[in-house]
Amino acid sequence: MTKQAFSTLPLKPELISTLNDIGYSEMTPIQAQSLPSILEGKDVIAQGKTGSGKTAAFGLGLLNRLNVKRFRVQSLVLCPTRELADQVAIEIRKLARGIHNIKVLTLCGGVPVGPQIGSLEHGAHIIVGTPGRILDHMEKGRLSLEEVNTLVLDEADRMLEMGFQPALDAIFAEVPANRQTLLFSATYPTQIQSIAKQIMVKPEMVKVESNHDSSSITQFFYECDGNKDRMHALRLLLLKHQPESAVVFCNTKRDVKDVAAVLDNDGFSVVALHGDLEQRDRDQMLLKFANKSVTVMVATDVAARGLDIDALDAVINYHMAYDTEVHIHRIGRTGRAGSKGAAYTFFGHEDGYKVALLEDYLGHDVKGSALPDASVLNNTPPQPAMITLHIEAGKKAKVRPGDILGALTGEDGIEGKDVGKIKVTDYRSYVAVNRSVAKKALKKLSNGKIKGKTHRVWQLR
């Protein structure tokens, strides 16, 4: 398929300029197929997986339509999780860089409502959030949707899975009927078709089968019966391949907790991601994993939905996914952006039906591979390349990523190449630094000043 340039689209010049600046020159398949209709103002249903470029597709659409001089909520983007909403808001802000005075506000559950109330009082052009919290603000009279001209449902299938249907119905009732509706979903079950009929007008259908070149993902299958076999196989694979970042998928919260506890006891750097976590704990786990200060994340599918982790070395299916689409979605997290990835799947005698479905999809039989030799059990579990430092100051203290980088690399500091990801939130900031210079970095930030002030700094554990 011939690649298409963004410059061929009727986009505002400032959006084309920003796309060039951030290195977005050619459209992904989902963008090429959906953007022409989106820019014409049509309703669009787009089916594609995470990593397909869907956020830029609807983001460019709503930004192209936006009237910056009209300081009212004109676009509403609904997401199933706070993590996805945060990612979407970051991407929209990045695309909007060349347009002055655009305000994008995230409204999600799991965080204090007070600061959101204050932000709403100052107004916004674009709201990105989770249905429950959006509805809460609407019902309390803090959020008006009467001027929304673009409604986006991102990962609509997951919103329904998570029980958001009543909240969605209440929101749909308040958004003007004369609007554009864009629905993005990894799958297209009957429930989604039913919603589409209710809230969309003659929608255009776009379907992108896969956003990953299958040749970049090598799949291995191992026959394991029972948890004892699976745990042994998991240890062998992690100790043999020593991945810098690996996600282990389990089908239940209980198994996530159990598997993570065993790995932790064996000396692996591991976090467990499941639905019982407090939002702050969840945020910090995701942050440490994205920063490469944790090597293994054990997770359920719903908990891991919307994760945006670059350069994931391995995906291990401790349990087979309930259906083939979820399996493809899981393994698609590795081998992104042209990098080589590996997916390892354990299957037992009870998985015959799932194996048969997967064989139909793959077009060949699933055969069990030989596990690594037991001698690898003598290997030491890999240590994370980075550690994450917590700084008790954020945007409210006018701290920016550049200030933190400068404080670390100033006189007698560490080198820039030893600094990883920097994240600044309202009241605190996080920076990843190379493990070999962690003590020096901690001392430099603790004794030095950021924005002329000293702040408490400690290692995130």
Secondary structure, 3 states (H helix, E strand, C coil): CCCCEHHHCCCCHHHHHHHHHCCCCECCHHHHHHHHHHHCCCCEEEECCCCCCHHHHHHHHHHHHCCCCCCCCCEEEECCCHHHHHHHHHHHHHHCCCCCCCCEEEECCCCCCHHHHHHHHCCCCEEEECHHHHHHHHHCCCCCCCCCCEEEEECHHHHHHCCCHHHHHHHHHHCCCCCEEEEEECCCCHHHHHHHHHHCCCCEEEECCCCCCHHHEEEEEEECCHHHHHHHHHHHHHHHHCCCCEEEECCCHHHHHHHHHHHHHCCCCEEEECCCCCHHHHHHHHHHHHCCCCCEEEECHHHHCCCCCCCECEEEECCCCCCHHHHHHHHCCECHHHCCEEEEEEECHHHHHHHHHHHHHHCCCCCCCCCCCHHHHHCCCCCCCEEEEEECCCHHHCCCHHHHHHHHHCCCCCCHHHEEEEEECCCCEEEEEEHHHHHHHHHHHHHCCECCECCCEEECC
